[in-house]
Amino acid sequence: MTRRLFPLVGMVVAPILALADEPKAAEYRSPYSVRFTHPVKELIRDLEETDRGKAQDSAVVPFPEWYSPAIRTRWGVWGPAARHYPHPEYVDGKSADWKRERVVAAALRFQGYGYQHHHVPDWNPPADWPWLKVQAGHNGKGVDCSNYTAFVYNQAFGIKPTGAIREQSEQLEMKGPDGKKVRAERIELPGAYADRPKSLKTGDLLFIKGKVDGDITHVVIWVGSIGRSPDDTPLILDSHGQGVKDAAGVNIPDGIQLRPFRENSWYGRCASHAIRIIRDE
């Protein structure tokens, strides 16, 4: 898949279309967008122009081995694990706000990918490969919610959270580049829905329970003030199954998409807490 660059600062980001073999995502036109305050070409220049953003270099094993019998035996439906990216010198000296926008810009490079239980978004197994059938569909490119958030921070900063959802929801010390540890901050949410956007910042990982008094089952990226929706509903970015409607009442396809954070939705009712990886400097 050839990923295009986003428009420059001040322009609304149009939805990225998926591959032709993913018709539901390809036909969908999202009413949601992002207006970055920093030039998007600067936010992700290294991901677009260097090997850091190269899909074939995203796993711990060389690309020719991705679909080998050894990988099938070792990782099965999940496919090869993500590599641990080195620290990107490109981000040195950038502000916390710039880095937070980089999270969203890096995450949007995969918009339109499907919901799959994979470690690496671009891992695309053949039709006869074992598949964890979470819903109707087929094998293809994609990633699940917590492996998506882990991959984005890993590729963008060399910070590698665990891909396990419950562990990620409590992880305040993460693997950084060069063997270093990175400290994160837990953010408790206000009880009132209207106060929650004030407590969250772009790029925060927001965790969702399966039910109001249940366990953590999902994670999203908080888009924050740079998100744009027709009804001014706050936006999140996640890899999710089907069942969420957009502002026009249209079902949002499964996989990686911008979605609304509505008060009476599952997201709003079952939101637990956030983890902030990009902290104020």
KACORHU-V739710 format. One record per residue. PHI is phi as a letter, one per 40 degrees, with the letter a starting at -180 (* if undefined). OMEGA is omega in degrees with one decimal (none if undefined). D_LAST is the distance of its C-alpha to the last C-alpha in Angstrom with 2 decimals. Layout:
# KACORHU-V739710
phi->PHI omega->OMEGA d_last->D_LAST
phi->PHI omega->OMEGA d_last->D_LAST
This chain:
# KACORHU-V739710
phi->* omega->176.3 d_last->35.97
phi->c omega->-178.9 d_last->34.83
phi->c omega->-179.1 d_last->31.54
phi->c omega->176.5 d_last->31.32
phi->c omega->176.9 d_last->28.42
phi->c omega->175.0 d_last->27.03
phi->c omega->179.8 d_last->27.96
phi->c omega->-179.3 d_last->25.89
phi->d omega->177.3 d_last->23.38
phi->g omega->179.5 d_last->25.20
phi->b omega->-178.0 d_last->27.72
phi->c omega->-179.6 d_last->28.13
phi->c omega->176.4 d_last->27.90
phi->c omega->179.6 d_last->31.32
phi->c omega->175.2 d_last->31.87
phi->c omega->-178.6 d_last->32.25
phi->c omega->-179.8 d_last->35.67
phi->c omega->178.1 d_last->36.44
phi->c omega->-176.6 d_last->39.20
phi->c omega->-179.7 d_last->42.78
phi->c omega->175.2 d_last->43.63
phi->b omega->-169.6 d_last->41.28
phi->d omega->-177.5 d_last->43.25
phi->c omega->179.0 d_last->41.70
phi->c omega->-176.7 d_last->38.19
phi->c omega->-178.1 d_last->39.64
phi->c omega->-175.2 d_last->41.66
phi->c omega->175.5 d_last->38.97
phi->b omega->-175.4 d_last->37.48
phi->c omega->174.0 d_last->34.38
phi->c omega->-175.9 d_last->34.01
phi->b omega->-179.0 d_last->30.23
phi->a omega->-179.4 d_last->27.88
phi->b omega->175.6 d_last->24.38
phi->b omega->-179.0 d_last->23.51
phi->c omega->176.0 d_last->20.41
phi->c omega->175.5 d_last->18.80
phi->b omega->178.6 d_last->18.13
phi->d omega->-176.2 d_last->21.21
phi->c omega->178.2 d_last->21.83
phi->c omega->177.6 d_last->23.52
phi->c omega->-177.6 d_last->20.34
phi->c omega->-173.5 d_last->18.26
phi->b omega->-178.6 d_last->20.80
phi->d omega->-178.4 d_last->22.89
phi->c omega->179.5 d_last->22.72
phi->c omega->-179.5 d_last->23.75
phi->c omega->-169.5 d_last->26.65
phi->b omega->-179.6 d_last->27.84
phi->b omega->-178.9 d_last->27.37
phi->c omega->-179.7 d_last->28.55
phi->d omega->-179.4 d_last->25.18
phi->c omega->-178.1 d_last->26.26
phi->c omega->-176.0 d_last->29.86
phi->d omega->-175.5 d_last->31.25
phi->c omega->178.6 d_last->33.72
phi->b omega->-171.3 d_last->31.07
phi->c omega->-177.3 d_last->29.14
phi->b omega->-179.3 d_last->31.07
phi->c omega->179.2 d_last->31.66
phi->b omega->179.2 d_last->35.22
phi->c omega->-176.8 d_last->36.63
phi->d omega->-179.9 d_last->37.51
phi->c omega->-179.0 d_last->41.30
phi->c omega->-173.5 d_last->40.99
phi->d omega->-174.1 d_last->39.16
phi->b omega->-178.6 d_last->42.44
phi->c omega->176.2 d_last->44.43
phi->d omega->-179.4 d_last->46.44
phi->c omega->178.2 d_last->44.15
phi->c omega->179.0 d_last->41.08
phi->c omega->178.9 d_last->43.25
phi->c omega->-173.8 d_last->44.28
phi->c omega->-172.6 d_last->40.89
phi->b omega->176.1 d_last->38.64
phi->f omega->-174.7 d_last->41.21
phi->c omega->-175.2 d_last->40.05
phi->c omega->-176.9 d_last->36.35
phi->g omega->-174.8 d_last->36.75
phi->c omega->178.5 d_last->34.80
phi->c omega->177.6 d_last->31.36
phi->c omega->173.5 d_last->28.33
phi->c omega->172.4 d_last->27.41
phi->c omega->-176.6 d_last->24.11
phi->c omega->176.3 d_last->22.47
phi->c omega->175.8 d_last->20.97
phi->c omega->177.3 d_last->17.51
phi->c omega->178.5 d_last->17.65
phi->d omega->-179.7 d_last->17.08
phi->d omega->-175.9 d_last->17.27
phi->c omega->-177.7 d_last->13.64
phi->d omega->178.4 d_last->12.40
phi->g omega->180.0 d_last->10.71
phi->c omega->-178.5 d_last->10.25
phi->c omega->177.4 d_last->7.77
phi->c omega->178.9 d_last->6.57
phi->c omega->178.2 d_last->9.87
phi->c omega->-178.8 d_last->11.78
phi->c omega->178.4 d_last->11.07
phi->c omega->177.5 d_last->12.14
phi->c omega->176.1 d_last->15.19
phi->c omega->177.7 d_last->15.89
phi->d omega->-176.8 d_last->16.40
phi->c omega->179.1 d_last->19.07
phi->c omega->177.9 d_last->20.59
phi->c omega->-179.1 d_last->20.98
phi->c omega->-178.3 d_last->22.44
phi->c omega->176.1 d_last->24.85
phi->c omega->-178.3 d_last->26.44
phi->b omega->179.8 d_last->28.34
phi->d omega->-178.5 d_last->29.43
phi->g omega->174.8 d_last->33.11
phi->c omega->-176.4 d_last->33.18
phi->c omega->174.5 d_last->35.18
phi->c omega->-180.0 d_last->34.45
phi->b omega->175.4 d_last->35.46
phi->c omega->178.6 d_last->34.81
phi->b omega->174.5 d_last->33.50
phi->c omega->-174.1 d_last->30.65
phi->b omega->-175.6 d_last->30.41
phi->d omega->-174.9 d_last->30.67
phi->c omega->175.6 d_last->33.11
phi->c omega->-171.8 d_last->35.42
phi->b omega->-173.0 d_last->38.66
phi->c omega->177.7 d_last->41.48
phi->c omega->-173.5 d_last->45.14
phi->d omega->-176.8 d_last->47.10
phi->c omega->179.7 d_last->48.76
phi->c omega->176.8 d_last->45.56
phi->d omega->-173.9 d_last->45.02
phi->b omega->175.8 d_last->43.01
phi->c omega->-170.8 d_last->41.42
phi->c omega->179.2 d_last->42.96
phi->c omega->178.9 d_last->40.64
phi->a omega->178.6 d_last->42.35
phi->c omega->-179.5 d_last->44.85
phi->i omega->-177.7 d_last->44.00
phi->a omega->173.7 d_last->44.03
phi->c omega->178.0 d_last->42.08
phi->i omega->176.6 d_last->39.65
phi->c omega->177.1 d_last->36.14
phi->i omega->-174.9 d_last->33.48
phi->a omega->177.8 d_last->31.21
phi->c omega->-169.4 d_last->30.72
phi->d omega->-173.8 d_last->27.81
phi->c omega->173.2 d_last->25.83
phi->c omega->175.6 d_last->26.68
phi->c omega->-179.3 d_last->25.47
phi->c omega->178.2 d_last->21.96
phi->c omega->-178.1 d_last->21.89
phi->c omega->-178.1 d_last->23.21
phi->c omega->-179.7 d_last->20.80
phi->c omega->179.0 d_last->17.66
phi->c omega->-177.6 d_last->19.77
phi->c omega->-176.1 d_last->21.01
phi->c omega->-172.5 d_last->17.87
phi->b omega->-173.8 d_last->15.53
phi->g omega->175.9 d_last->17.93
phi->c omega->-170.5 d_last->16.62
phi->b omega->173.1 d_last->19.92
phi->c omega->172.2 d_last->20.32
phi->c omega->176.6 d_last->23.93
phi->c omega->179.4 d_last->26.16
phi->c omega->-169.1 d_last->27.99
phi->c omega->-176.5 d_last->27.21
phi->c omega->177.6 d_last->27.60
phi->c omega->179.1 d_last->25.74
phi->c omega->-177.6 d_last->22.84
phi->c omega->-179.5 d_last->22.72
phi->b omega->-172.7 d_last->22.15
phi->c omega->178.8 d_last->20.11
phi->b omega->173.3 d_last->16.98
phi->b omega->-173.2 d_last->17.14
phi->b omega->176.2 d_last->17.77
phi->c omega->174.2 d_last->19.24
phi->b omega->178.3 d_last->16.95
phi->c omega->175.9 d_last->18.54
phi->f omega->176.9 d_last->20.72
phi->g omega->-179.6 d_last->21.26
phi->c omega->176.1 d_last->17.75
phi->b omega->178.4 d_last->16.48
phi->b omega->179.5 d_last->13.40
phi->c omega->176.3 d_last->12.57
phi->b omega->-176.6 d_last->12.54
phi->b omega->176.1 d_last->12.86
phi->c omega->-179.4 d_last->16.21
phi->b omega->176.6 d_last->16.58
phi->c omega->-176.3 d_last->20.03
phi->c omega->172.6 d_last->21.78
phi->c omega->179.8 d_last->23.70
phi->c omega->-177.2 d_last->27.42
phi->c omega->179.9 d_last->28.08
phi->d omega->-176.4 d_last->27.58
phi->c omega->-178.1 d_last->26.80
phi->c omega->-174.3 d_last->23.77
phi->c omega->178.1 d_last->22.18
phi->d omega->-179.8 d_last->20.68
phi->c omega->-177.0 d_last->18.85
phi->c omega->-176.4 d_last->17.19
phi->b omega->178.3 d_last->16.26
phi->b omega->178.4 d_last->13.92
phi->d omega->178.5 d_last->15.05
phi->g omega->176.4 d_last->15.13
phi->c omega->172.8 d_last->15.34
phi->c omega->-177.8 d_last->18.35
phi->b omega->-175.6 d_last->20.92
phi->b omega->-173.9 d_last->23.80
phi->b omega->176.3 d_last->27.35
phi->c omega->177.2 d_last->30.34
phi->c omega->172.4 d_last->33.76
phi->a omega->-170.5 d_last->35.17
phi->d omega->-178.2 d_last->34.00
phi->b omega->-175.7 d_last->34.75
phi->b omega->-179.6 d_last->34.44
phi->c omega->175.2 d_last->32.24
phi->c omega->179.8 d_last->29.21
phi->b omega->-172.7 d_last->30.70
phi->a omega->176.3 d_last->28.29
phi->a omega->179.3 d_last->24.73
phi->b omega->172.6 d_last->23.45
phi->c omega->179.1 d_last->20.45
phi->c omega->-178.1 d_last->19.47
phi->c omega->173.9 d_last->19.89
phi->g omega->-170.0 d_last->18.94
phi->c omega->179.9 d_last->19.53
phi->c omega->178.3 d_last->20.35
phi->c omega->178.8 d_last->23.31
phi->b omega->177.5 d_last->26.78
phi->b omega->-176.8 d_last->29.77
phi->d omega->-178.2 d_last->33.20
phi->b omega->177.9 d_last->33.06
phi->g omega->174.6 d_last->29.36
phi->c omega->176.5 d_last->28.82
phi->d omega->-177.7 d_last->25.23
phi->b omega->172.7 d_last->25.03
phi->b omega->178.3 d_last->24.07
phi->b omega->-176.2 d_last->24.55
phi->a omega->170.1 d_last->26.36
phi->b omega->-168.0 d_last->29.35
phi->a omega->173.4 d_last->32.03
phi->c omega->179.4 d_last->35.80
phi->c omega->174.4 d_last->38.00
phi->h omega->177.9 d_last->38.65
phi->b omega->179.2 d_last->35.97
phi->c omega->178.8 d_last->37.34
phi->c omega->-175.5 d_last->35.54
phi->c omega->179.4 d_last->35.99
phi->c omega->-179.2 d_last->39.40
phi->g omega->-179.5 d_last->40.59
phi->c omega->177.3 d_last->40.53
phi->c omega->176.6 d_last->39.66
phi->c omega->-179.1 d_last->36.46
phi->c omega->176.0 d_last->37.32
phi->c omega->176.9 d_last->36.05
phi->g omega->-172.9 d_last->33.16
phi->c omega->-177.7 d_last->29.90
phi->a omega->166.6 d_last->29.82
phi->c omega->-178.8 d_last->27.98
phi->b omega->-178.8 d_last->29.29
phi->c omega->174.8 d_last->29.34
phi->b omega->-176.4 d_last->27.76
phi->c omega->-177.0 d_last->30.76
phi->c omega->-174.2 d_last->31.34
phi->c omega->176.8 d_last->34.60
phi->c omega->174.3 d_last->33.78
phi->d omega->178.3 d_last->33.22
phi->d omega->-175.8 d_last->29.50
phi->c omega->-177.0 d_last->29.41
phi->c omega->-172.1 d_last->31.83
phi->b omega->177.7 d_last->30.52
phi->c omega->-176.3 d_last->26.73
phi->b omega->-176.3 d_last->25.44
phi->a omega->179.2 d_last->21.67
phi->b omega->170.9 d_last->18.54
phi->b omega->-179.4 d_last->16.23
phi->b omega->179.9 d_last->12.60
phi->c omega->176.9 d_last->11.64
phi->c omega->-175.6 d_last->8.75
phi->c omega->178.2 d_last->6.28
phi->c omega->-177.0 d_last->3.77
phi->c omega->none d_last->0.00
